[in-house]
Amino acid sequence: MRVPSPLVRGVVGSWVVAASALVTSVVPQSSWIASIPLRDSLAGRMTGLTFMVFGLGLLVWAWLEVGREVLAGVRHRLIRMTVLWSLPLLLAPPLFSRDAWSYAAQGALVANGFDPYTVGPAALSGRVVEAVDPMWMNTPAPYGPIPLAYGGLAAHVTDNPYFLMLAHRGLALLGIVLIAWAVPKIAVACRVDPSVATWLVVANPILITHGLGAAHNDVLMLGLACSAFAVALTGRWGTAAVIAGTAAAVKAPGGLVVIAIAAVMSPLAGRALKRLASLAIAGVVSVLTLVTVGELTGIGSGWLNALDVPGLVMSPLSIANLIGLGTSGVLDWLGAEDAAQQALVIIRLLGILAALGLIAVLGLRSHIHAAARAVGVAMLAVVLLGPTAHDWYFLWCLPFLAVARPGRRLMTALVGVSMILTIAAPLNSSLRGAVIPILVTTSLVLVVVGTLLGRLRTLQPAKAPRSPQPAAPDAAMSAVAAAPPPGPHPQQS
């Protein structure tokens, strides 16, 4: 029997995921989706989870097959393929996470005159808070003024949580468009095949499912950060710094792209004072932009006081959490209860300080050729050493590492992590305490991941294009400046 093409496999997988979301995703009780019969029984929910993992496996399998061909030099219409894979998820309930319902409720807070940085969704009542995770009902919003002001405008139009969720998915879609525009341009400047970078980032199932499907505002942050880097490579570092501040006005880590902007401003290595001045200038412009956005939207900057809210989740993906919880457990077992309570706080603080120290070193020492890698490593440090980490946080570093001339090991690591975090996505907080679904879903994930892992061996990083010849940084920047205006790259459309 002939196996369908990767394009068809990906489309089918995406439709299966979208249909399964009607059974597995958390939705407001007042929604018609909540009355679907399969949602009322364990057998029905397990059927939905099984199809969800199957659909994700199909999507990842298709992506890996396309990647093998792209790395071998075969031309693919990657943007068109990404659009077709994404379409089924546009109207689906949020995948894997309930954050989009929190976004809807926080926008409603703004629309009703509440300060989202001092009160949580519990200040509201009605259907807009029905699907909000109870953990976040009484917590202030840890997001910047842009998504909150946008959510407030949407909530003035409708109080339907489903339509509000779709409005925030629109922001995620805008972020993907910005990423699709910026990544090929950054790849050209870094002398990486833009088709490979586009496949690894834009067509990546983790961006399609976690980014668009879950409607996380991290995607808009990332799109703005990538755009800031691409604009800086054209020599307009002032504009780039403003865009970086706008990215930080969505979520704070977006501002880390100033590391790359400073590298463009002072590309000569070994001149610490010049680099420090560049960082200071780009940083000041970005911060002023951040404050200005807060004032213009009327939201303010109170979100800076709520940045520790995500840390309420003890994520095992954070190295600081793992060490802290392990140390706390040992101390508690030894009877040192007071020390056990302090251990996690201290180790988390040390993790943050270590991340900040690494960011400072990267900002001062990274030259223009390593600017993308520096931002990627800085983002990764914030994720792994910060107080919490979610699987979609991997998106923060993906575009920058993908254009940093990845060798075989880094390429395999990026592909492997993308594959695993996509297929394991159904093991999210909505399964909290559900022993049987967790065990069954884990088994399904292991089977699908194990089946696909062997295909990683066929992936080889493509060689950098021979034309243009390796040149000085100025030549690379000139190539980017001469690139066509925003739109699909010729090789992908």
C-alpha positions in Angstrom: 0.0 0.0 0.0 1.3 3.4 -1.0 2.0 5.7 2.0 0.4 9.2 1.6 2.7 12.1 1.0 4.1 14.0 4.0 1.8 16.9 3.2 -1.3 14.7 3.3 -0.1 12.9 6.5 0.5 16.2 8.2 -3.0 17.5 7.2 -4.7 14.3 8.4 -2.7 14.4 11.6 -3.7 18.0 12.3 -7.4 17.3 11.6 -7.2 14.3 14.0 -5.7 16.6 16.7 -8.4 19.2 16.1 -11.2 16.6 16.4 -9.6 15.0 19.5 -9.4 18.4 21.2 -13.2 18.4 21.3 -12.9 15.6 23.8 -9.6 16.2 25.6 -9.5 20.0 25.9 -10.9 21.9 28.9 -13.8 24.1 27.8 -16.4 26.3 29.7 -19.2 24.3 31.1 -21.7 26.5 29.2 -20.1 25.6 25.9 -21.8 23.1 23.6 -18.5 21.2 23.4 -18.9 20.3 27.1 -22.0 18.3 26.3 -20.2 15.9 23.8 -21.0 12.4 25.1 -17.4 11.1 24.9 -16.4 13.7 27.5 -18.6 12.1 30.2 -16.8 8.8 30.5 -13.3 7.6 31.1 -13.4 5.4 28.1 -14.5 8.3 25.9 -11.7 10.6 27.2 -9.1 7.8 26.8 -10.3 7.4 23.2 -9.8 11.1 22.6 -6.3 11.0 24.1 -5.4 8.0 22.0 -6.4 9.8 18.8 -4.7 12.9 20.0 -1.3 11.1 20.4 -1.9 9.3 17.1 -2.6 12.6 15.3 0.5 14.3 16.8 2.6 11.3 15.7 1.3 11.7 12.1 2.2 15.4 12.1 5.7 14.8 13.5 6.3 11.9 11.1 5.4 14.1 8.2 7.6 16.9 9.5 10.6 14.5 9.8 10.1 13.2 6.3 10.0 16.7 4.9 13.1 17.6 6.9 15.1 14.7 5.5 14.3 15.9 2.0 15.0 19.6 2.8 18.4 18.7 4.3 19.1 16.7 1.1 18.5 19.8 -1.0 14.9 19.1 -2.2 12.8 22.2 -2.6 9.5 22.3 -0.7 6.8 24.9 -0.5 7.2 25.1 3.3 5.0 28.1 4.0 2.1 26.6 2.1 2.7 23.3 3.9 2.7 25.1 7.3 -0.5 26.9 6.4 -2.3 23.6 5.5 -1.0 21.9 8.6 -2.2 24.9 10.8 -5.7 25.5 9.3 -7.5 22.7 11.2 -6.4 24.1 14.5 -7.6 27.7 14.0 -11.1 27.0 15.4 -10.3 24.1 17.7 -10.4 24.5 21.5 -7.1 25.4 23.1 -4.7 22.4 23.1 -2.8 21.1 26.1 -3.2 24.2 28.3 -5.8 26.4 29.8 -3.8 29.6 29.5 -5.9 30.9 26.7 -9.0 30.9 29.0 -6.9 32.9 31.5 -6.1 35.4 28.7 -9.8 35.8 28.0 -10.6 36.4 31.7 -7.8 38.9 32.1 -9.0 40.8 29.1 -12.4 40.9 30.7 -10.9 42.3 33.9 -9.5 45.2 31.9 -12.8 45.7 30.1 -14.6 45.8 33.4 -12.3 48.4 35.0 -10.3 46.1 37.2 -6.5 46.2 37.5 -5.3 42.8 36.3 -2.0 43.3 38.2 -3.7 43.4 41.5 -6.7 41.1 41.2 -7.3 37.7 39.5 -10.1 36.3 37.4 -12.0 35.5 40.6 -13.1 39.1 40.7 -15.4 38.2 37.7 -18.3 35.8 37.4 -20.1 34.0 34.6 -19.0 31.9 31.7 -15.8 33.9 31.1 -14.1 32.3 34.1 -15.6 28.8 33.8 -12.6 27.2 32.1 -9.8 29.2 34.0 -7.5 26.9 35.9 -8.4 27.2 39.6 -4.7 27.8 40.3 -4.8 31.1 38.5 -8.2 32.4 39.7 -6.7 34.6 42.4 -3.3 35.5 40.9 -2.5 38.7 39.1 -1.5 38.6 35.4 2.2 38.1 34.8 2.0 39.4 31.2 2.9 42.7 29.6 0.4 45.4 28.7 0.0 44.5 25.0 -1.9 41.2 25.4 -4.0 42.6 28.3 -4.9 45.8 26.4 -5.8 43.8 23.3 -7.8 41.4 25.4 -9.6 44.3 27.0 -10.6 45.6 23.5 -11.8 42.2 22.5 -13.8 41.9 25.8 -15.6 45.2 24.9 -16.9 43.5 21.8 -18.0 40.2 23.3 -18.0 38.3 26.6 -18.1 34.9 24.9 -14.9 33.1 26.2 -14.6 31.1 23.0 -14.5 34.2 20.8 -12.1 35.8 23.2 -9.9 32.8 23.0 -9.9 33.0 19.2 -8.9 36.6 19.4 -5.8 35.7 21.3 -5.1 32.9 18.9 -5.1 35.7 16.3 -2.1 37.2 18.2 -0.4 33.8 18.0 -1.0 33.7 14.3 0.5 37.2 13.9 3.6 35.9 15.8 4.0 33.0 13.4 3.7 35.3 10.4 6.5 37.5 11.9 8.7 34.4 12.6 8.1 33.2 9.1 9.3 36.6 7.8 12.3 37.1 10.0 13.9 33.6 10.3 14.9 33.3 6.6 16.5 36.8 6.7 18.4 36.0 9.9 19.5 32.7 8.4 20.9 34.4 5.3 22.9 36.8 7.5 24.2 33.8 9.5 25.1 31.9 6.3 22.6 29.1 7.0 20.3 27.7 4.4 17.0 29.6 4.9 14.9 26.6 3.8 16.5 24.5 6.5 15.8 27.2 9.1 12.2 27.6 7.9 11.6 23.9 8.1 13.2 23.6 11.6 11.3 26.6 13.0 8.2 27.7 11.1 7.0 24.2 10.0 7.9 22.7 13.4 4.9 20.9 15.0 5.8 22.4 18.4 5.1 25.8 17.0 2.0 24.7 15.2 0.5 22.8 18.2 1.8 24.6 21.2 2.0 28.0 19.6 -1.1 28.3 17.5 -3.1 25.4 18.9 -2.7 26.5 22.5 -2.8 30.2 21.6 0.1 31.1 23.8 1.2 34.8 23.7 4.8 33.6 23.8 4.5 33.2 20.0 3.8 37.0 19.6 6.8 37.7 21.9 9.0 35.5 19.8 7.8 36.9 16.5 8.6 40.4 17.7 12.0 39.3 19.0 13.0 37.7 15.7 11.8 40.7 13.8 13.9 43.0 16.0 17.0 40.9 15.2 16.2 40.9 11.5 15.7 44.7 11.5 19.0 45.2 13.4 20.8 43.3 10.7 19.8 45.9 8.2 21.6 48.6 10.3 18.4 50.1 11.9 19.3 49.2 15.4 17.2 52.0 16.9 14.1 50.6 15.3 15.2 47.1 16.4 15.5 48.2 20.0 12.0 49.7 19.9 10.7 46.3 18.6 12.6 44.5 21.3 10.9 46.7 23.9 7.6 45.8 22.3 8.4 42.1 22.5 9.2 42.6 26.3 5.8 44.3 26.6 4.2 41.0 25.7 6.5 38.8 27.9 9.7 39.9 29.6 12.1 37.4 28.0 11.5 39.0 24.6 13.8 41.8 25.7 16.8 39.5 25.7 17.2 40.1 21.9 19.0 43.3 22.8 22.1 41.0 23.1 21.9 40.5 19.4 21.2 44.2 18.7 24.2 45.2 20.7 26.4 42.8 18.8 25.2 44.4 15.5 25.9 47.9 16.9 29.5 47.0 18.0 30.6 43.9 16.0 34.2 44.0 17.0 35.1 41.5 19.7 37.3 42.4 22.6 36.1 45.9 23.2 34.1 45.5 26.4 33.4 49.2 27.0 32.1 49.7 23.5 29.9 46.6 23.9 28.7 47.8 27.3 27.7 51.1 25.8 25.8 49.4 23.0 24.0 47.2 25.5 23.2 50.2 27.6 21.8 52.3 24.7 19.8 49.4 23.2 18.5 48.5 26.7 17.5 52.0 27.5 15.6 52.4 24.3 13.8 49.1 24.9 12.9 49.9 28.5 11.6 53.3 27.4 9.5 51.6 24.8 8.2 49.1 27.4 7.2 51.9 29.8 5.7 54.0 27.0 3.5 51.0 25.8 2.3 50.5 29.4 1.3 54.2 29.7 -0.3 54.4 26.2 -2.4 51.4 26.8 -3.4 52.6 30.3 -2.3 49.2 31.7 0.9 50.4 33.4 3.9 48.4 34.5 2.4 46.6 37.5 3.0 43.3 35.8 6.7 43.5 36.8 5.6 42.8 40.4 3.8 39.6 39.2 6.6 38.0 37.3 7.0 35.4 40.1 3.4 34.1 39.5 4.5 31.4 36.9 6.9 30.1 39.6 3.9 28.8 41.5 4.1 25.8 39.2 6.9 23.3 40.3 7.8 22.3 36.7 10.3 19.4 36.4 11.7 21.0 33.3 13.5 23.6 35.4 16.9 22.4 36.6 16.6 24.8 39.6 13.3 23.2 40.6 14.7 19.7 40.3 17.7 20.5 42.5 15.6 22.6 44.9 12.9 20.0 45.3 15.5 17.2 45.7 17.5 19.2 48.3 14.3 20.1 50.2 13.2 16.5 50.2 16.5 15.3 51.7 16.5 18.0 54.3 12.9 17.2 55.3 13.8 13.5 55.5 16.7 14.4 57.9 14.2 16.4 60.1 15.5 19.9 59.1 12.0 21.2 58.2 12.9 24.9 58.4 16.0 24.4 56.2 13.9 22.3 53.8 11.4 25.2 53.3 14.3 27.6 52.6 16.2 25.3 50.3 13.9 25.6 47.3 13.8 29.4 47.6 17.6 29.7 47.9 18.3 27.4 45.0 15.8 29.1 42.8 17.4 32.4 43.6 20.8 30.9 42.7 19.4 29.7 39.4 18.2 33.1 38.5 21.5 34.7 39.5 23.4 32.1 37.4 21.1 32.9 34.4 21.7 36.6 34.8 25.4 36.1 35.0 25.4 34.0 31.8 23.3 36.6 30.1 25.8 39.4 31.1 28.7 37.4 29.7 26.9 36.7 26.5 25.9 40.3 26.1 29.5 41.6 26.5 31.4 38.9 24.6 29.3 37.7 21.8 30.3 39.0 18.3 28.0 39.4 15.4 28.6 35.9 14.0 27.5 34.4 17.3 24.7 36.8 18.1 21.9 34.4 17.3 23.5 31.6 19.3 24.0 34.0 22.2 20.3 35.0 22.3 19.3 31.3 22.0 21.6 30.3 24.9 20.4 33.2 27.0 16.7 32.2 26.4 17.6 28.5 27.2 19.3 29.6 30.4 16.2 31.5 31.5 14.1 28.4 30.9 16.3 25.8 32.5 17.6 27.9 35.4 14.5 30.0 36.0 11.8 29.3 38.7 9.6 27.4 36.2 9.5 26.0 32.7 6.8 24.7 30.5 7.2 22.6 27.4 6.3 25.5 25.1 9.1 27.7 26.6 11.4 25.7 24.3 10.1 27.9 21.5 11.9 30.9 23.0 15.3 29.6 22.0 14.4 27.5 18.9 14.6 30.2 16.1 17.9 31.6 17.4 19.6 28.2 17.8 18.3 27.1 14.4 20.1 29.9 12.6 23.3 29.5 14.6 24.9 27.2 12.1 23.8 24.1 14.0 26.0 21.1 13.6 24.9 17.5 13.6 24.5 17.2 17.4 22.7 20.5 17.8 20.4 19.8 14.9 19.6 16.3 16.2 18.9 17.8 19.7 16.6 20.5 18.4 14.7 18.0 16.3 14.5 15.4 19.0 13.3 17.9 21.7 10.7 19.3 19.3 9.4 15.8 18.5 9.2 14.6 22.1 7.6 17.8 23.5 5.0 17.7 20.7 4.0 14.1 21.2 4.1 14.3 25.0 2.0 17.5 25.1 -1.2 15.7 26.1 0.5 14.9 29.5 -0.4 18.4 30.7 -1.9 19.9 33.9 -5.5 18.9 32.8 -4.5 15.2 33.6 -3.5 16.3 37.1 -4.4 13.4 39.5 -5.9 11.2 36.8 -3.8 8.1 37.3 -5.2 5.9 34.5 -5.2 8.6 31.8 -1.6 9.5 32.8 -0.4 5.9 32.6 -2.2 5.2 29.4 -1.1 8.4 27.7 2.5 7.9 28.8 2.5 4.4 27.3 1.1 5.8 24.0 3.7 8.6 24.0 6.6 6.1 24.6 5.4 3.9 21.8 5.0 6.7 19.2 8.2 8.5 20.3 10.1 5.2 20.2 8.8 4.5 16.7 9.9 7.9 15.4 13.3 8.2 17.1 14.9 6.0 14.6 14.2 8.5 11.9 16.4 11.0 13.6 19.4 9.0 12.3 18.6 10.0 8.8 18.8 13.7 9.5 22.0 15.5 8.5 22.5 19.2 8.6 22.7 20.7 5.1 25.9 22.5 4.2 25.7 26.3 4.0 25.0 27.7 0.5 28.2 28.3 -1.5 26.8 31.6 -2.8 27.4 34.2 -1.5 30.9 33.4 -0.4 31.7 33.8 3.3 32.3 37.5 3.8 32.7 40.1 6.5 29.7 40.9 8.7 29.0 44.1 6.7 28.5 42.0 3.5 26.1 39.7 5.3 24.1 42.6 6.6 24.0 44.1 3.1 22.5 40.9 1.8 19.8 41.1 4.4 19.2 44.8 3.7 18.7 43.9 0.0 16.2 41.2 0.8 12.7 41.6 -0.5 10.0 43.1 1.8 8.1 41.0 4.3 6.5 38.1 2.8 7.1 34.4 2.0 10.6 33.5 1.0 10.9 32.6 -2.7 12.0 29.1 -1.8 9.1 28.4 0.4 6.1 29.8 -1.4 
